[in-house]
Amino acid sequence: MAIRTTPRPHCLVCGSEGRILHADLQDRMFAVPGIWILKQCDNQACGLCWLDPTPVEEDIPQFYVNYFTHEITGSKQRFLLRVRSWLYRGYFLVTSLPSAFLGLTAARDRIQHMYLQDKPPGKVLDVGCGSGVFLHRMFKRGWSATGLDFDPKAIENARIKYGTDLTVMHSDLAGARFADDSFDAVTLSHVIEHAPDPTALLAECRRVLKPGGRCVITTPNIHSSGHKRFQDCWWGLDAPRHLQIFSSAALRDCAKKAGFSDVTASTTAANADTFIGGSFGFEEAKATGDCSSGARVKINFIRGVRSLLLQYREAFQLRRDPECGEELVLICEK
């Protein structure tokens, strides 16, 4: 697989030059070949990070030949997926009391519904809908659910799983050509870090959003405690699929450049255990040199306990350092 690249010397948000933050990133999840360089904006008030050189846009689909959102077809894989689902249910049951005390249960619920709990059901567009899990959750709450994804396998999977409950399209947002003011809510869950031009993407989100509508974005946080702990093994980097990683300031500024004026950003530890567990896996993969399988998050009791304890610590840290959460949440009102 030959991936073409092009130089990207300047920050997409503020135009500043960048300094090298991580010089030898590898894909430890799906083994896309190459060594990648992550730069960080010299402007400390911005803090955006990006790949330089960056993949040519036409070659980006090659990174998703294997991905989370694809249908699992093997009987053994399906069985292991069911076992893992049962274990997760037990995990959430056992940890329910401390999670509720630390605010993690409420934080997970907000993330799972993309901060739309207080909005009456309407028309929601999920950009980068993957296999449609979030959209189907919103459909069951009374929303008219539409999704887009550039990955045809993900769209096929969504259609197989949910049938006519959802409207899903194999397209990017610009290519879908929705009319102005079409949706009451637009959501992007871990999408903007994959976008070659995030400002243009947000401007299109604003165009299709109705007046009074809400756009909600979640994305990894470069200033998280997890990145400080794991550095180039942090799960949120995910080179080369993540073309840029945002700080809260850079994400707010990007939304304002796109035309939003009512913008708030925060961070959350809701999924910190997943980020941290994946980061432990990346550390193991780096130590063994096995990028083909070492970082895939496997069922590992000791790793799970360590990840949970670090999540609890991050939840405490958020009370005095609101920038330390693993994920950024941006909410824009039109």
N, C-alpha and C positions, 0 to 999 in steps of 0.2 A: 504494500500500500504506500504509494508515493504521495506525500502531502506537500503541496506547494505553499509557500509563505510569502508575505510581503512586509516590508518595514513598517513599524508603527511607533515612531520616536516620541510622539507628543500625547499628552493626556487628552482624552476625548471630551472631558468636561470643562477644564480650565485652560487647556493649551500649553501647559508647562511641560518641560522635559522631565524625564524619569531617571531614577537610579535603580540599579539592579537590586532586587530584594531576594530572589531565589534564582540561581543560575542553572540548575540541573534537574528540573522537574521531569518526571516520567509519568506515564499513564499506568498506575498500579491497580486500576480497576478492570479495564477492558483491553489493555495491552496495545493501544494505538502506538505505533512506533514513533520515535523522535525524542529529542531532548529539548525542553522548552524553558525559556527565560521569562520570569515575571518581574516587571518593573513597577516601581511605585512613584507617584507624582512627587516632584520636589517641593510643590506647594503644600506645606503642612496643613493648611486650612482646607485642602481638598482630600488628599490621601488615596485617590483612586489607584488601583493596581491593574496592570494589563499585560498580555503577552506581547513581546516584541523580540523577533518578528511574530506576526500573527498569521493564522491560516488564511489562505485565499477562500473567499466566501463559497465559491462553487465546490470546494473540496470538503466543506464542513459536514455534509451528510455522511461521509465515510466514517465519522466518529461514532455513528449511532447504528451501525450494522448490528451490534449487540448492545442492548440497553435494558434498563429496569422495566420499561413500559411494554415490552414485548410479551406475547403469549408464551407460557411455558407448556411444551407439548409432551415431553417424556413422562411416563407414568411414575418413575422414580422421583423425578423433579417435582411432580405434582404432590406426591406423598410427603416429601420433605417440606414443601411449602405449607401443607396443612399442619404438619407437626410444628413448624415454626410459628404458625398462626396460633395454635393452641398454647404454646409456650409463652407467646406475647400476651395472650389474655390472662394467663396466670401471673405473669410479671406485673401487669398493670393492677391486678387485684391485690397482690401482695404489697405493692408500693403505693396503694391508693391513699392511705392516711398521711404519710410524710409528704406525698406529692400535693395533697390538698392543703396541708399546713403551709407549704412553701409557695403556694400559688401556681404550681405547675399544672394541676388539673385544669384550672380555669384558662391558663395560657394555652394548653393543648387544644381546648375547645375553641378558643378564638382562632387559632391557626387552622384547625380543621374546617372551620366555616369562613375562613378568610375575612374575619372581622366584619361580617355582614349580619350578625345576629340581631342587631337593632334595626335593620332595614326590612320593610315589608316585602314579601315576595314580588318579584318582577322578572325582568329579562336579564340574565347574567351571561356574560361571555367570558370563557376561560381560555386565555391565549397560552398555548403550550399545554393542552389538556391531557396529554399522555393517554393512559388507558381509561380515563373518564371517571375515576373514583370520586374526586371532589364534585364533579358535575352531577353525578348520580345522587350524592348526598344532598345537594341543593335541590335537585328534582323532587326528592322525597319530602322536602320542606316547602314545596309549592312553587318553586321557581321554574320558569321556562329556561331551559339550559342549552346553550350552544357552545361548542368547543372547536378549537383549531389546533392542528399540529402539523409540522412539516414532515414528520416521520410517518410514512404510510403504514408501517407495521403497528405502530401505536394506535392509529385510527382504526385499522382493521380489528385490533383487539377490543377497542371500545365498542365497536358495532356488534361484535360477537357477544360480549358480556351484557350489553344494556339495550340492544335492539333499538326500538323506536322511542324509548324514553328520552333519548338525547339526540340533538342535532350536532353531528361532528363532521368536520371537513378537513381534507388533506390540503392545507394551504397555510401560508403565512398571513399576518393580519392585513398587510397592504393588498395582497392578492385576492383576499376575500371580498373586497370592494363593498363593505357595508355602507349604508346611507349614514349621513350625519345624524347624531342624536338617536342612535338605535337602541342603546342598552342602559338599564338602570345601574348596572355594576359591571366592571371589567376587572378580572383577576389575572395575575401572573405569578404563579408559585414556582420559584426557582427557574425562571425563564430569562430574565433580563441579563444575567451573567453570560448567557449563551448568545446574545444578540450582537451582530456585527456593528449595528448603529443603535445603541439604546435610546438616545434622544429622539431619533425618528420614530422608534417603536412607541415611546410614550406619547409623542405628539399625535400619532394615529389612534392610540387609546383614548386620548382626550377628545378627538374628533368624533368618535363613534359613541361617546358617553353622553347621556342626556344631561341637561342642566339639572343640578341637584344630585347627580349620580356620583358614585364612588368608585375610584380605581384603587386596588389594593395589590401591593407587590411584596413578596418575600424573597430574600436572597442571602447568601452567606455574608458574614460581617468580617472584614479583614482585621478589625480591631478586637476580635473576640478573644476571650481567655484561652479558648482552644487553639487558635493560631499562635498565640504567644507560647503555649506549652509545646505544641507539636511542630511548629515551624513548617519546613517543606513537606512534612508528612501529614499536615492538616487536611482532613477530608474535604473541607470546603474549597480547596484550590482546584482539584479535579481537572488539571491540565490534560489535554488541550481543549476539552469541551467548554470550560469556563474561560471565555476570552477576556473578561475583566472581573475583578472582585471589588465591591464598593465599600467605602466607609459611609457612615450616616450622612456626613456633610456632602460627599460627592453625590450620593443618591438624591438628596434634597435638591442640590443644584441642578442635577440632570432633569428632574421633574419640572423645575422652574424654567429651564431652557426650553422645555417642551410645551410651555404655555400654562402649566398649572400654577395657581397662586396660593390656594389653600392646601398646604402641604405639612404633614407631620411625620417624623421618623422616630422609631424606637428600636430597641433590641429585645430579644426574648431567649430564654433558656428552654423553651418548650420541647425542642427536639435535640437538646444538647447531648443526651445519652447516645443518640444515633450518630451524631457528628463525632463524638469522642470514641465510640466503639469502632467506627470506620477508621479513625486516625490511628488507633492502636494497630489495626490491621495493616495500614500503610507502613507503620514502623516495622512490623514483622516482615512485610514484603521487601522493604529497603534492606533490612539486615540479611535476608536470604538471597536477594537478587532475583526473586521470582515475581515478575510483574504479570504473569499470566493468571495466577490464581491466589497469590498470597494475600491480596488486599480485599478480596471478596469477603464480606462480613459473614463469618460463620458462627454457628451456635457455640459459645464459649462462656462457661459460667464465670470464671475468674475475670475475664474481660468485661462481662456484663456488670459484675459487682463494682469493678473499678470505674467503669463508665458512669454508673448510677451515682456513686459517691462524688465524682467530679461534677456531675450535673447538679447535685445538691449544693455543692460548694459554689458553683456559678450562680445558682438561684439566690444564695445569700449575698454574693458579691454585687449582684444587680442592684441591691438596695443602696449601695454607696457608689457604685460605678455603673451608671445606666448604659454605658457603651460596650459592656463586656459580653453580652449575649452572643450566642453562635449565629443567630439569624437577625437580619435587619427586617423591619416591617415599615413600609412606606404607605401612608394613606393620603390620597389626593381627592379632594372634592371639587366638582365642577360647578 
